[in-house]
Amino acid sequence: MKPSRSTALILPITLSLIISTVAAAITDEEIDSAIAYLRSNGYNLFANAIATSDLRFQILAGDAFTVFSPRDSDVFYLDLSSYANDYVQNLRHHVAPGLRLSFVQLRKMSLAGSRVETLLPSHSVLISNRFNDTVLNEVTVDGVRIAVPDLYLGSRIAVHGLDGILVSEFKSSVDSTCDLGCTPPSVWPVISLPSVTPLVEPNSASPTNSPPRVNAPSYLIKPASSPQGESTSGVLMKSESPPPMENISPRI
């Protein structure tokens, strides 16, 4: 049976839709390229956060994203002062899904003060501008200046470098897992050991450097008698108790 003209037209349209849908997915190569551009422009910590957290999988699961990268110093402080889960939530606030916005598009949006949703639920960012003598010279995201516009422009991902970090306000996850037992440095317990004072009896003498006294055995010199009953030289004999003073000198 020969296919009809309508069937012959539907097949190419269906194939083109399938191809466009496949092409719309973000690839590993594109996200790796974005991470490489972040690192080459000094945004290393945010690049590491994308590569090692759930952010990578969320981006791969979407069709388009605009990323506003905070500086390394701000990400470093955020890591030290936040729980692990709160740290990732703050970083989600810097990623806008569904839109691949170049700096030209952001500049146009800033004129009207447009809001863009982020990966952090119920949190959006305000794209606005700063004027100098009625001339537009800066585009800001929630008041933070875009310092490196169009840091990376891919087919589905746009990355811009910020001159700070976006402030995220949300309920902290107190039961999250962190490297230090979920206890931030500001509330670490302070443990002080009691001072130890040496015990000295009231009437005891203070210690000196003199050597310890040793109870050495004492000796008693006892006169010996000759067979004829005459006294001879004294004989040295060990005594268990100290001898009286008068017995120390021998009698001859």
Wavefront OBJ file of the C-alpha trace (Angstrom):
o trace
v 0.000 0.000 0.000
v 1.433 3.360 -1.002
v 1.577 5.927 1.853
v -0.585 9.002 1.473
v 0.766 12.512 1.008
v -0.271 13.495 4.576
v 1.622 10.552 6.065
v 4.721 11.490 4.120
v 4.559 15.030 5.596
v 3.960 13.928 9.206
v 7.028 11.678 9.395
v 9.640 14.423 8.729
v 7.891 16.774 11.173
v 7.911 14.113 13.906
v 11.584 13.352 13.329
v 12.471 17.049 13.485
v 10.619 17.403 16.784
v 12.482 14.413 18.240
v 15.844 15.788 17.081
v 15.099 19.256 18.501
v 14.026 17.726 21.821
v 17.247 15.740 22.064
v 19.300 18.811 21.131
v 17.535 20.846 23.825
v 18.980 18.719 26.619
v 22.067 20.067 28.378
v 25.058 17.835 27.804
v 27.980 16.946 30.058
v 30.307 18.643 27.585
v 28.501 21.978 27.915
v 28.391 21.956 31.704
v 32.063 20.927 31.824
v 32.875 23.835 29.514
v 30.997 26.236 31.788
v 32.906 24.897 34.815
v 36.221 25.328 32.973
v 35.392 28.949 32.080
v 34.443 29.671 35.694
v 37.799 28.376 36.914
v 39.787 30.253 34.282
v 38.127 33.510 35.366
v 38.824 33.057 39.093
v 35.484 31.592 40.191
v 36.977 28.292 41.334
v 34.884 27.481 44.414
v 31.525 27.904 42.704
v 32.806 25.742 39.850
v 33.796 23.078 42.384
v 30.390 23.325 44.047
v 28.622 22.638 40.737
v 30.911 19.707 39.966
v 30.584 18.017 43.388
v 26.999 18.703 44.478
v 23.440 18.083 43.290
v 23.603 21.294 41.263
v 25.238 19.408 38.406
v 22.391 16.889 38.189
v 19.760 19.623 38.426
v 21.359 21.507 35.566
v 21.676 18.363 33.454
v 17.980 17.633 34.046
v 16.902 21.068 32.744
v 16.752 22.619 29.314
v 18.340 26.037 29.950
v 20.003 27.915 32.823
v 21.468 31.286 33.722
v 24.153 31.151 36.402
v 25.238 34.092 38.577
v 28.515 33.040 40.161
v 29.635 34.554 43.502
v 33.300 35.309 44.252
v 35.623 32.738 45.809
v 36.010 34.711 49.046
v 32.227 34.827 49.529
v 31.775 31.116 48.777
v 34.605 30.287 51.189
v 32.968 32.264 54.023
v 29.581 30.726 53.191
v 31.086 27.244 53.452
v 32.561 28.005 56.900
v 29.422 29.596 58.337
v 26.695 27.279 56.975
v 25.417 23.756 57.405
v 26.136 21.509 54.415
v 22.532 21.522 53.177
v 22.137 25.274 53.730
v 25.363 25.822 51.773
v 23.911 24.095 48.690
v 20.585 25.899 49.125
v 22.382 29.247 49.034
v 24.157 28.249 45.840
v 20.828 27.240 44.245
v 19.749 30.839 44.729
v 22.400 31.783 42.122
v 20.974 29.569 39.344
v 17.923 30.542 37.274
v 16.254 27.630 35.426
v 14.449 27.728 32.092
v 16.273 30.796 30.760
v 19.566 31.292 28.980
v 20.029 35.043 29.421
v 22.928 36.888 27.842
v 24.108 40.219 29.217
v 22.277 42.070 26.440
v 19.026 40.416 27.478
v 19.713 41.127 31.160
v 20.361 44.784 30.367
v 16.975 45.058 28.647
v 15.264 43.298 31.558
v 16.940 45.623 34.048
v 15.184 48.647 32.585
v 11.846 47.343 33.826
v 13.179 45.756 37.027
v 12.296 42.166 36.122
v 12.335 39.196 38.499
v 13.736 35.760 37.646
v 12.961 32.548 39.550
v 15.842 30.453 40.887
v 16.418 26.820 41.835
v 15.779 27.770 45.461
v 12.023 27.255 45.888
v 9.961 30.433 46.341
v 13.039 32.619 45.828
v 13.585 34.942 42.877
v 16.205 37.563 42.050
v 15.628 41.117 40.869
v 17.401 42.189 37.691
v 17.848 45.954 37.956
v 20.324 48.658 36.990
v 22.350 51.584 38.247
v 22.419 54.867 36.399
v 25.189 57.417 36.261
v 23.997 60.758 34.833
v 20.961 58.974 33.328
v 23.259 56.574 31.470
v 22.932 52.866 32.201
v 26.336 51.561 33.241
v 25.717 48.583 35.525
v 23.344 45.635 35.745
v 22.729 44.195 39.200
v 21.213 40.994 40.559
v 19.485 41.686 43.889
v 21.731 44.727 44.175
v 24.979 42.812 43.442
v 26.833 44.091 40.371
v 27.592 41.781 37.450
v 31.389 42.156 37.265
v 32.112 39.657 34.469
v 29.219 39.631 31.974
v 28.920 36.732 29.515
v 31.664 34.798 31.292
v 30.379 31.779 29.376
v 27.717 31.605 26.679
v 26.754 28.123 25.546
v 23.788 26.916 23.587
v 21.801 26.283 26.790
v 23.840 27.833 29.605
v 24.816 31.453 30.295
v 27.215 32.294 33.127
v 27.887 35.742 34.608
v 30.391 36.574 37.341
v 29.151 38.629 40.300
v 31.016 41.141 42.426
v 29.608 39.582 45.613
v 27.107 36.984 46.769
v 23.313 36.880 46.831
v 21.729 36.843 50.291
v 19.324 33.954 50.798
v 16.775 33.996 53.604
v 15.189 30.661 54.437
v 14.659 28.332 57.368
v 17.906 26.661 58.318
v 18.140 22.861 58.240
v 19.210 22.018 61.776
v 19.219 18.281 61.074
v 21.535 18.433 58.076
v 24.851 16.624 57.881
v 28.056 18.604 58.172
v 31.748 17.945 58.553
v 31.928 19.086 62.188
v 28.984 17.259 63.719
v 26.449 19.898 62.653
v 27.755 22.398 65.186
v 28.739 25.742 63.690
v 31.905 27.346 65.086
v 29.971 30.137 66.810
v 28.313 27.697 69.233
v 31.102 25.246 69.914
v 31.137 24.457 73.668
v 33.928 25.988 75.695
v 35.460 23.425 78.041
v 37.676 24.771 80.824
v 39.701 22.513 83.064
v 39.719 23.263 86.850
v 42.937 24.707 88.184
v 44.985 22.413 90.393
v 46.492 23.912 93.599
v 49.130 21.882 95.438
v 48.059 20.854 98.916
v 50.427 22.196 101.606
v 49.938 21.392 105.279
v 49.871 24.463 107.546
v 52.963 23.562 109.627
v 54.925 21.785 106.965
v 58.220 23.193 105.824
v 58.665 24.241 102.268
v 60.563 21.785 100.097
v 64.279 22.378 99.620
v 66.887 21.015 97.310
v 68.711 19.153 100.062
v 69.094 15.391 99.535
v 66.660 13.085 101.358
v 67.623 11.814 104.778
v 68.643 8.167 104.865
v 68.542 6.094 108.061
v 72.042 4.687 107.846
v 73.031 1.917 110.278
v 74.951 3.076 113.374
v 77.964 1.348 114.806
v 79.111 0.809 118.428
v 82.767 0.402 119.346
v 82.987 -2.258 122.039
v 86.241 -2.880 123.908
v 87.709 -6.372 123.531
v 89.398 -8.264 126.372
v 92.553 -10.256 126.061
v 92.856 -13.698 127.577
v 94.799 -12.198 130.465
v 91.894 -9.767 131.215
v 93.624 -6.701 129.829
v 91.864 -4.275 127.539
v 92.948 -4.204 123.886
v 91.804 -2.264 120.807
v 88.057 -1.740 120.353
v 85.945 -3.955 118.074
v 83.514 -2.339 115.597
v 79.999 -3.830 115.948
v 76.743 -2.923 114.138
v 73.970 -1.549 116.344
v 70.259 -1.583 115.477
v 69.576 1.607 117.418
v 71.565 4.837 117.592
v 74.187 4.598 120.360
v 74.336 7.113 123.162
v 76.700 9.971 122.598
v 79.103 8.813 125.348
v 79.715 5.498 123.603
v 80.919 6.990 120.305
v 84.579 7.428 121.366
v 86.492 4.162 121.969
v 88.056 3.368 125.237
v 91.631 2.142 125.063
l 1 2 3 4 5 6 7 8 9 10 11 12 13 14 15 16 17 18 19 20 21 22 23 24 25 26 27 28 29 30 31 32 33 34 35 36 37 38 39 40 41 42 43 44 45 46 47 48 49 50 51 52 53 54 55 56 57 58 59 60 61 62 63 64 65 66 67 68 69 70 71 72 73 74 75 76 77 78 79 80 81 82 83 84 85 86 87 88 89 90 91 92 93 94 95 96 97 98 99 100 101 102 103 104 105 106 107 108 109 110 111 112 113 114 115 116 117 118 119 120 121 122 123 124 125 126 127 128 129 130 131 132 133 134 135 136 137 138 139 140 141 142 143 144 145 146 147 148 149 150 151 152 153 154 155 156 157 158 159 160 161 162 163 164 165 166 167 168 169 170 171 172 173 174 175 176 177 178 179 180 181 182 183 184 185 186 187 188 189 190 191 192 193 194 195 196 197 198 199 200 201 202 203 204 205 206 207 208 209 210 211 212 213 214 215 216 217 218 219 220 221 222 223 224 225 226 227 228 229 230 231 232 233 234 235 236 237 238 239 240 241 242 243 244 245 246 247 248 249 250 251 252
